[in-house]
Amino acid sequence: MSRVVVVGAGLSGLCAAHALRRRDIDVDLLEASPRVGGRIRDARAATGHVFPLGAEWLGPDEERLGALLTDFGLATSAQHVEGRALIEVGGERAAYAIDESGPLHFLPLPATDAGKAVRDAFAELDADCDRVPLDAPWTTPDAERLDRMPLHDWMLDRLHDAPARALFAAAAGVEVGTRLDRISLLYYLFLRRAINRRIVDDRRIIGGTERLVQRLAEPLVQHITCDARVDAIEQTATGVTVHAAGAGYAADRVIVTAPPAAARRIEWRPALPPDRAALLQAITLSAVVKVIVVYETPFWRERGLSGHSLSDVGPLQTTDDASPADGAGALVGFVRDRHAERWHARPTADRRVAIVEQLVRLFGARAAPAGHPRTRLGRRAAGGGRLLPQHATGRADPLGPGHAPPPRPGPLGRHRAGRPLDGLDGGRDPLWRAAAAEVVRSLEVTR
Ligand SMILES: Cc1cc2nc3c(=O)[nH]c(=O)nc-3n(C[C@H](O)[C@H](O)[C@H](O)COP(=O)(O)OP(=O)(O)OC[C@H]3O[C@@H](n4cnc5c(N)ncnc54)[C@H](O)[C@@H]3O)c2cc1C
């Protein structure tokens, strides 16, 4: 029987292991941490409610993920979106009705001159997306120039008013999870095409996202070894030997699902080809801190607010309604990128003060914990993490054919850039699927 080692027991590793087991291939799933799930992790708040600290939303177009949830008997609930959204961008604060037909379904674009300019700018980008072949983005006409140009420069060329620039930067920044000078126009067009131009993530798994991971892990229990950080991968004449926690695992093939920052710490023997090694160095993940605040009731709904907000003031760049079904209220917010880097280093108390100040600014005095003894600022339910992959600009080679399928942009959805289960990472297909298929193919050839 063929044997494959899968490195990392996050969603990608678990799905790859499943695909291999279905083909009767023996699998060793090696996980560095004491638990499976990777960036999927839930926590119980002091009120007893369970909140996802990592992956949370999924969209209606995620058919494979939907099928998996059906197989596992996991139900989803809809994101509350009714009501007006708040925006504090470019020095202005206001409430707007969300335009569901807009280019960024989940973000309010006001009916102002700035809003109109930004809508037109997104329409232009969407037209350009069509020129990017998902399976071979490096063949896009003018790929090198597009890859050298930061999205920020494109914005400066395209938008001339400060309010429009501020709105575009805030909206696109939420979409990509990083500053616009850190990603290339080509990569952005690729992402936008891959997510079908509109991110519509409107459901979450009832009971928490970790339930999906648990269901995936159950039949694999005897194949999973936790606390087994892979530190070296050696290619031998007959296959590979994967070294983890003092043990060597011999296999025919290895699939590495560790994020690039972790994968580049692995010692590769022989060394990876220079272009592949350079690729691993070039991909970084942007920082994100997720914050959950629990209230007695979703009081903002009484004022006709949806709980959604977009801010370029911060610390939170967005908030959304995450209220449990039992009548309690909760807001989930994200501190991203340079805000996350800055606030990460500050004491918890300072972070709480700044976040509560912002929530009061947006949602009124009832958002302040002092007025509501049962209100909890979710210290235990506040997670930190690394979210979106960033391809530096001027790196046409990372999108080049030598690396097909293209490097895994990580996460999926509203706050994400890749879809391990449902596409994007590998263009039309998730990378774990491409990797598993390739391994199966190559084993069949050598059998
Ligand atoms: C705060 C936050 C919010 C998010 N929200 C959403 C959302 O709403 N919707 C959505 O779809 N996605 C979301 N995501 C993204 C989603 O969680 C990820 O895309 C997805 O979980 C990635 O799965 P993965 O298996 O590819 O990687 P990971 O989950 O990162 O798994 C990789 C695994 O590899 C292990 N590993 C690393 N190095 C080694 C080594 N040397 N040896 C062995 N094991 C190793 C790690 O410990 C980890 O368990 C969010 C992510 C974060 C951080």
The ligand as an SDF file (V2000), in Angstrom:
LIG
                    3D

 53 58  0  0  0  0  0  0  0  0999 V2000
   -8.8410   35.4660   12.6630 C   0  0  0  0  0  0  0  0  0  0  0  0
   -9.1520   34.6560   11.4270 C   0  0  0  0  0  0  0  0  0  0  0  0
  -10.4270   34.7240   10.8540 C   0  0  0  0  0  0  0  0  0  0  0  0
  -10.7380   33.9730    9.7350 C   0  0  0  0  0  0  0  0  0  0  0  0
  -11.9960   34.0310    9.2240 N   0  0  0  0  0  0  0  0  0  0  0  0
  -12.3510   33.2510    8.1840 C   0  0  0  0  0  0  0  0  0  0  0  0
  -13.7000   33.1990    7.7190 C   0  0  0  0  0  0  0  0  0  0  0  0
  -14.5770   33.8810    8.2260 O   0  0  0  0  0  0  0  0  0  0  0  0
  -13.9850   32.3880    6.6920 N   0  0  0  0  0  0  0  0  0  0  0  0
  -13.0440   31.5940    6.1430 C   0  0  0  0  0  0  0  0  0  0  0  0
  -13.3760   30.8430    5.2430 O   0  0  0  0  0  0  0  0  0  0  0  0
  -11.7520   31.6110    6.5560 N   0  0  0  0  0  0  0  0  0  0  0  0
  -11.3980   32.4030    7.5770 C   0  0  0  0  0  0  0  0  0  0  0  0
  -10.1190   32.3930    8.0400 N   0  0  0  0  0  0  0  0  0  0  0  0
   -9.1240   31.6070    7.3170 C   0  0  0  0  0  0  0  0  0  0  0  0
   -9.1930   30.1120    7.6130 C   0  0  0  0  0  0  0  0  0  0  0  0
   -9.1380   29.9110    8.9910 O   0  0  0  0  0  0  0  0  0  0  0  0
   -7.9760   29.4670    6.9360 C   0  0  0  0  0  0  0  0  0  0  0  0
   -7.9710   29.7260    5.5530 O   0  0  0  0  0  0  0  0  0  0  0  0
   -7.9490   27.9850    7.0270 C   0  0  0  0  0  0  0  0  0  0  0  0
   -8.2870   27.5570    8.3270 O   0  0  0  0  0  0  0  0  0  0  0  0
   -6.5520   27.5330    6.6150 C   0  0  0  0  0  0  0  0  0  0  0  0
   -6.4600   26.1590    6.7360 O   0  0  0  0  0  0  0  0  0  0  0  0
   -5.0740   25.4410    6.3730 P   0  0  0  0  0  0  0  0  0  0  0  0
   -5.2280   24.0210    6.7690 O   0  0  0  0  0  0  0  0  0  0  0  0
   -4.7390   25.7260    4.9730 O   0  0  0  0  0  0  0  0  0  0  0  0
   -3.9750   26.1770    7.2450 O   0  0  0  0  0  0  0  0  0  0  0  0
   -3.8160   26.2100    8.8760 P   0  0  0  0  0  0  0  0  0  0  0  0
   -5.1610   26.2550    9.5200 O   0  0  0  0  0  0  0  0  0  0  0  0
   -2.8710   27.2980    9.1320 O   0  0  0  0  0  0  0  0  0  0  0  0
   -3.1920   24.7970    9.1710 O   0  0  0  0  0  0  0  0  0  0  0  0
   -1.8250   24.5420    9.0210 C   0  0  0  0  0  0  0  0  0  0  0  0
   -1.4310   23.5630   10.1090 C   0  0  0  0  0  0  0  0  0  0  0  0
   -0.0860   23.2280    9.9040 O   0  0  0  0  0  0  0  0  0  0  0  0
    0.5380   23.1160   11.1610 C   0  0  0  0  0  0  0  0  0  0  0  0
    1.9880   23.2520   10.9760 N   0  0  0  0  0  0  0  0  0  0  0  0
    2.7060   24.3510   10.6770 C   0  0  0  0  0  0  0  0  0  0  0  0
    4.0100   24.0490   10.5690 N   0  0  0  0  0  0  0  0  0  0  0  0
    4.1190   22.7200   10.7820 C   0  0  0  0  0  0  0  0  0  0  0  0
    5.2240   21.8240   10.8000 C   0  0  0  0  0  0  0  0  0  0  0  0
    6.4840   22.2240   10.5570 N   0  0  0  0  0  0  0  0  0  0  0  0
    4.9760   20.5190   11.0930 N   0  0  0  0  0  0  0  0  0  0  0  0
    3.7060   20.0800   11.3360 C   0  0  0  0  0  0  0  0  0  0  0  0
    2.6300   20.9020   11.3320 N   0  0  0  0  0  0  0  0  0  0  0  0
    2.8420   22.2020   11.0440 C   0  0  0  0  0  0  0  0  0  0  0  0
   -0.0770   24.2400   11.9640 C   0  0  0  0  0  0  0  0  0  0  0  0
    0.0740   24.0330   13.3620 O   0  0  0  0  0  0  0  0  0  0  0  0
   -1.5310   24.1620   11.5130 C   0  0  0  0  0  0  0  0  0  0  0  0
   -2.2930   23.3220   12.3310 O   0  0  0  0  0  0  0  0  0  0  0  0
   -9.7590   33.1350    9.1570 C   0  0  0  0  0  0  0  0  0  0  0  0
   -8.4790   33.0640    9.7230 C   0  0  0  0  0  0  0  0  0  0  0  0
   -8.1670   33.8050   10.8370 C   0  0  0  0  0  0  0  0  0  0  0  0
   -6.7830   33.6930   11.4440 C   0  0  0  0  0  0  0  0  0  0  0  0
  1  2  1  0
  2  3  1  0
  2 52  2  0
  3  4  2  0
  4  5  1  0
  4 50  1  0
  5  6  2  0
  6  7  1  0
  6 13  1  0
  7  8  2  0
  7  9  1  0
  9 10  1  0
 10 11  2  0
 10 12  1  0
 12 13  2  0
 13 14  1  0
 14 15  1  0
 14 50  1  0
 15 16  1  0
 16 17  1  0
 16 18  1  0
 18 19  1  0
 18 20  1  0
 20 21  1  0
 20 22  1  0
 22 23  1  0
 23 24  1  0
 24 25  2  0
 24 26  1  0
 24 27  1  0
 27 28  1  0
 28 29  2  0
 28 30  1  0
 28 31  1  0
 31 32  1  0
 32 33  1  0
 33 34  1  0
 33 48  1  0
 34 35  1  0
 35 36  1  0
 35 46  1  0
 36 37  1  0
 36 45  1  0
 37 38  2  0
 38 39  1  0
 39 40  1  0
 39 45  2  0
 40 41  1  0
 40 42  2  0
 42 43  1  0
 43 44  2  0
 44 45  1  0
 46 47  1  0
 46 48  1  0
 48 49  1  0
 50 51  2  0
 51 52  1  0
 52 53  1  0
M  END
$$$$
